[in-house]
Amino acid sequence: MTIPIPSLRRWLAALALAAFGGGALAQTFDFSPEQKARPRTERNAAAIAAIPTDYKFVKEGVLTVAIAPFAPPISTYATDAKTVVGFDPDYAQLIADALGLKLALVPIAWADWPLGLSSGKYDAVISNVGVTEQRKEKFDFSTYRLGLHGFYVRADSKIASIKEPKDVAGLKVITGSGTNQERILLEWNRKNIAAGLKPVELVYFDDDAARLLGVVSGRADANFNPNAPQAYHAAKDGKIKLVGTVNAGWPLKSDVAITTRKGSGLADALTLAGNAIIQSGKYTQTLARWSLAEEALPRSETNPPGLPKF
């Protein structure tokens, strides 16, 4: 029997989660489909009033949100292999609550969100999408999380802080080829060499598991990649620790945002809802639930400056 690829991925995700049952993972994170501890919030009159009167939701009374279940703690499949759980689903629920709507999550492949959103398959995308100037030509944004890359080292490492170029001089640092984080490290390395400091040695691994092993085994001094997956591993088993973060858009900003169709009018309502959630404390509660306190925004913004075109 041939198992369809989406079904196979869900099955493998559930199997992986089940394998951790009873350990540190179960003590720290809730991957059950019921999500009984998921924070909820009240309706926000100002946000509801900001929804354009001529906007037609994909389904009346429902906020339909596309989400890619790619990795914990941002989004993944629960132990039933079909329910999507994580920070992004939690935030989507809070937004729906604030707008007085029910929530319908639509699992997608991340690369499919632009076409699906443009064609009206869903009202919004809440799936780790960063704000860029190029994307702003076709979409509107309402920010909800800092776009951070994190430096993580072995838990017993003597490295206490990595926050600026000189801190990586002479280190072996794992990163991803062709990524923003590699771009940052290469620029930091250029500055260090110009200042007469030791160069950084970049080490490349193909996936998160190999990167984690590279740090834990001592093959590299640090891993510099997206913060959220590393924060998950740090909280899960305590083998690595955070020693510094850098915005993904360094030296500029590139934060993560709810994405909607350009000119749909939803972005301002989503921003009002997001700021009400921040002010209520539900936002920090939800971030803490998934060990993402480092990624808290002080406030939500509509269409802020994003990464420029290169």
C-alpha positions in Angstrom: 0.0 0.0 0.0 1.3 3.5 -0.9 0.8 6.2 1.7 0.1 9.7 0.3 3.0 12.1 1.2 0.9 14.5 3.4 -0.5 11.5 5.3 3.0 10.0 5.7 4.4 13.3 7.0 1.6 13.6 9.6 2.1 10.0 10.7 5.9 10.5 11.1 5.3 13.7 13.1 3.0 11.9 15.4 5.4 9.0 15.8 8.2 11.3 16.6 6.2 13.1 19.3 4.9 9.9 20.8 8.5 8.7 21.1 9.3 11.5 23.6 6.3 10.7 25.8 6.9 10.8 29.5 10.2 12.7 29.3 11.1 16.3 29.4 9.1 17.0 26.3 5.8 16.0 27.9 6.7 18.1 31.0 7.4 21.2 28.9 5.1 21.2 25.9 1.5 20.1 25.2 1.2 18.3 21.9 -2.3 16.9 22.6 -5.0 17.6 20.0 -7.3 18.9 22.8 -5.0 21.8 23.7 -7.0 22.4 27.0 -4.4 24.9 28.2 -4.5 27.0 25.0 -5.1 30.7 26.0 -8.3 32.4 24.9 -9.4 36.0 24.9 -12.5 38.2 24.7 -13.9 40.0 21.8 -12.4 43.4 21.0 -15.0 46.0 19.9 -12.4 48.3 18.2 -10.9 45.5 16.2 -14.3 44.2 15.1 -15.4 47.7 14.1 -12.2 48.0 11.9 -13.2 45.1 9.7 -14.3 46.6 6.4 -18.0 46.3 5.9 -17.5 45.1 2.4 -15.0 42.4 3.3 -16.3 38.9 2.6 -14.7 36.2 4.7 -14.0 32.8 3.0 -16.7 31.5 5.3 -19.1 33.7 7.1 -18.4 34.0 10.8 -15.1 32.2 10.4 -11.5 33.4 10.2 -9.8 30.9 7.7 -6.1 30.8 8.3 -3.4 29.0 6.3 -0.6 27.5 8.3 2.4 25.3 7.5 3.0 22.7 10.2 6.8 22.7 9.7 8.4 22.5 13.1 7.7 22.9 16.8 7.3 25.1 18.7 5.9 27.4 15.8 3.6 24.8 14.3 3.5 21.0 14.1 1.0 18.1 14.1 -0.4 16.9 17.4 -0.2 13.3 18.6 -3.3 12.6 16.6 -1.4 13.4 13.4 -4.0 15.8 12.1 -4.5 18.7 14.6 -2.1 21.6 14.1 -0.6 22.9 17.4 2.1 25.4 18.4 2.5 29.1 18.9 1.2 30.2 15.5 -2.1 28.2 15.9 -2.4 29.6 19.4 -2.0 33.2 18.1 -4.5 32.5 15.3 -7.0 31.4 17.9 -6.5 34.6 20.0 -6.9 36.8 16.9 -10.1 34.9 15.9 -11.4 35.4 19.5 -10.7 39.1 19.4 -12.5 39.5 16.1 -15.5 37.5 17.4 -15.0 34.8 14.8 -14.5 31.0 14.8 -11.1 29.7 13.7 -10.5 27.3 10.8 -6.9 26.3 10.3 -5.9 25.1 6.8 -2.6 23.1 6.8 -0.5 23.9 3.7 3.0 23.6 2.4 4.8 26.8 3.2 5.7 27.6 -0.4 2.0 27.5 -1.4 0.8 30.4 0.7 1.3 33.3 -1.8 -0.8 31.7 -4.5 -3.5 30.4 -2.1 -3.8 33.8 -0.4 -4.0 35.7 -3.6 -6.6 33.4 -5.0 -8.9 33.8 -1.9 -8.6 30.3 -0.5 -8.1 31.8 3.0 -8.4 35.1 4.8 -4.9 35.2 6.2 -1.6 33.4 6.6 -0.2 32.9 10.1 2.9 30.9 9.4 6.2 32.5 10.2 6.1 34.9 7.2 8.7 37.7 7.5 8.0 41.2 6.3 9.9 42.2 3.1 9.5 45.2 0.8 9.0 42.8 -2.1 6.2 41.0 -0.4 4.6 44.3 0.6 3.9 44.9 -3.1 1.4 42.1 -3.1 0.4 41.6 0.5 -0.4 43.5 3.7 1.1 42.7 7.1 0.3 42.8 10.8 3.4 42.0 12.9 3.1 39.5 15.8 6.6 38.2 16.6 10.2 39.3 16.4 12.1 37.6 13.5 15.1 36.3 15.5 18.1 34.2 14.8 19.7 32.7 17.9 23.2 31.8 18.9 23.0 28.5 20.9 25.9 26.8 22.5 26.4 23.6 24.5 24.9 23.9 28.0 28.3 23.7 29.7 30.0 26.0 27.2 32.1 28.9 28.7 30.7 31.2 26.0 28.3 33.5 27.9 27.3 36.0 25.2 27.3 36.5 21.4 25.8 39.8 20.4 28.2 41.5 18.0 30.9 40.7 15.4 33.9 40.5 17.8 32.0 37.8 19.8 32.3 35.2 17.0 36.0 35.9 16.2 37.9 32.6 16.2 34.8 30.4 16.7 33.3 27.5 14.7 29.7 28.5 14.0 27.0 26.3 12.3 24.7 28.1 10.0 22.6 27.5 6.8 23.9 28.0 3.3 22.3 30.8 1.3 20.4 32.1 4.3 20.0 35.5 6.0 21.9 34.1 9.0 24.9 33.2 6.7 24.8 36.7 5.2 25.0 38.2 8.7 27.9 35.9 9.7 29.8 36.7 6.5 29.4 40.4 7.1 30.5 40.1 10.8 33.5 38.0 9.6 34.5 40.8 7.2 34.3 43.3 9.9 36.4 41.2 12.2 39.1 40.5 9.6 39.3 44.3 8.9 39.7 44.9 12.6 42.6 42.4 12.8 40.5 39.7 14.7 40.5 36.0 14.1 38.1 34.8 11.3 35.0 32.8 12.1 34.8 29.3 10.6 31.4 28.6 9.1 30.2 25.0 9.4 27.2 23.8 7.4 24.8 21.0 8.2 21.6 20.0 6.3 19.0 19.9 9.1 18.2 20.9 12.7 19.0 17.5 14.1 22.5 17.5 12.6 23.1 21.1 13.8 22.0 20.2 17.3 24.3 17.2 17.3 27.2 19.4 16.0 27.0 21.7 19.0 26.3 19.0 21.6 29.2 16.8 20.3 31.6 19.7 20.3 32.2 19.8 16.5 31.2 23.5 16.6 31.1 26.2 19.2 27.7 27.6 18.4 24.7 27.2 16.1 23.4 30.4 14.5 20.0 29.7 12.9 16.3 30.6 13.5 15.7 31.0 17.2 12.4 29.2 17.6 13.4 25.6 16.8 16.5 26.0 18.9 14.5 27.4 21.8 12.3 24.3 21.6 15.3 22.0 21.9 16.9 24.0 24.7 13.6 23.8 26.7 13.1 20.1 25.8 16.3 18.6 27.0 18.6 21.3 28.4 21.6 20.3 26.2 22.0 23.7 24.6 21.5 27.3 25.9 20.9 30.7 24.3 23.7 33.2 24.4 22.4 35.9 22.0 19.9 36.8 19.4 20.1 38.9 16.2 17.2 40.2 14.1 16.9 38.2 10.9 17.1 41.5 9.0 20.3 42.8 10.6 21.3 45.6 10.5 17.6 46.3 9.7 14.5 44.5 11.0 12.4 41.7 9.5 9.7 40.7 11.9 7.1 38.0 11.5 3.6 39.0 10.5 0.0 37.9 9.7 -0.2 38.1 5.9 -3.4 39.2 4.1 -4.3 40.2 0.5 -3.1 43.7 -0.5 -5.9 46.2 0.0 -8.3 43.8 1.6 -8.5 46.1 4.6 -8.0 43.4 7.2 -4.5 44.3 8.3 -5.6 47.3 10.5 -8.2 45.2 12.3 -5.7 42.4 12.9 -3.2 45.0 14.3 -5.8 46.3 16.7 -6.6 42.8 17.8 -3.0 42.0 18.2 -2.3 45.0 20.4 -5.3 44.2 22.6 -3.9 40.7 23.0 -0.5 42.1 23.9 -2.1 44.5 26.5 -4.2 41.8 28.1 -1.1 39.6 28.9 -2.4 36.7 26.8 0.4 37.3 24.3 3.2 36.9 26.8 1.4 33.9 28.3 1.2 32.2 24.9 4.9 32.9 24.0 5.9 31.5 27.4 3.8 28.4 26.7 6.1 27.6 23.8 9.4 28.9 25.3 9.5 31.9 22.9 9.6 34.8 25.4 12.7 36.1 23.5 10.5 36.8 20.4 8.0 39.1 22.1 7.1 42.3 20.2 6.3 45.5 22.3 3.4 46.2 19.9 1.9 45.0 16.6 2.3 47.2 13.5 0.7 47.4 10.1 3.1 47.2 7.1 6.2 48.3 8.9 9.5 48.6 7.0 10.7 45.1 6.0 13.8 43.6 4.4 14.8 45.7 1.3 15.1 44.2 -2.1 18.6 43.0 -2.8 
